[in-house]
Amino acid sequence: MDVSNPSKFSIEFFPPRTQAGEAKLDTVHAELCKLNPDFFSVTYGAGGSTKAGTAQIVLRYHAAGSVCAPHLSFGGADEEEIRQLLQSYIDAGIRRLVALRGDMPSGVGASVQHHYANELVEFIRRETGDHFHIDVACYPEIHPESKSYASDVDFFKRKVDAGANSAITQYFYNPDAYFRFADYCGDAGITIPIVPGIMPIGNYANLARFSANCGAEIPRWLDKRLQGFGDDVESLRSFGIDVVSELCEDLLAGGAPGLHFYSMNLSQSVSQIWTNLDLGKRNQNELP
Ligand code: FAD
């Protein structure tokens, strides 16, 4: 893999907590491999619950031939623990990471020292040079803890200045939030690719709760339409596929450099959106 070439279409998993969940993810992974994404990423529970699971899934799928990027945070770990984890990824031939501050489970956050993501990027570069392509997170609708739009972009720029190669956004359903953010970042001197994070719509209650926590806005019209489906999950999912496919179409038409799908360890919506967009073909022919 050319680590200087940002990948364009990627899919995220979280590490399952049970053997049954892992078996299910194996099926989902096999299904999504057919789409030939540029890479899969696997989230990291900074609080510790799924730390080992991240490395385990990444190393297993990497050995099976998938390009995989583990997410990584300091969490409560010391430098030696992170150093060893990085070395294990280098030894396995992993070339890409997603570096984050991470969110600690409630009750844990106050007891550990927070390391902002720019500090982690600095540490990875100091320890491993240019071995890894480093992705970082950014927030078109602004991180919920941020004091202002400007300060959030300033902190994003610190991650870029520390050595991030590309960024993946928090999900959003309003393309203008992305385009305005990308323009603002460009004016602030941020030139790395900013890849939209895409959340398929599968379950209204989960989406509403998750969005409230992470500061992603569900536009009022969309919220009302989704609520209207009640228990009709199939119709909601089908409507969600149309809405998200159109969002992705608008984003790509407007110049977004790729898409990163939050799969939630499910294959159906991602596969359908991918097919609607004919992403396999675009990946080879259309984007630079
Ligand atoms: P940072 O960039 O460190 O920013 C955190 C907050 O602090 C922001 O408000 C920022 O403006 C502010 N800030 C940044 N630097 C400084 C500074 N030096 N001084 C003062 N304030 C500062 N969470 C997980 O637990 N595991 C995952 O695997 C995971 N994967 C994710 C993947 C993506 C693509 C995205 C968008 C999010 C992911 N998250 C994950 C959630 C993420 O960890 C949270 O949003 C977290 O609250 C912030 O992480 P960050 O890396 O953006 O933090």
Residues whose N, C-alpha, C, O or C-beta is under 5 A from the ligand:
A	BS01	FAD	T43 Y44 G45 A46 H71 A99 L100 R101 G102 D103 Y116 A117 N118 A137 C138 H143 E145 S146 S151 D152 F155 I168 T169 Q170
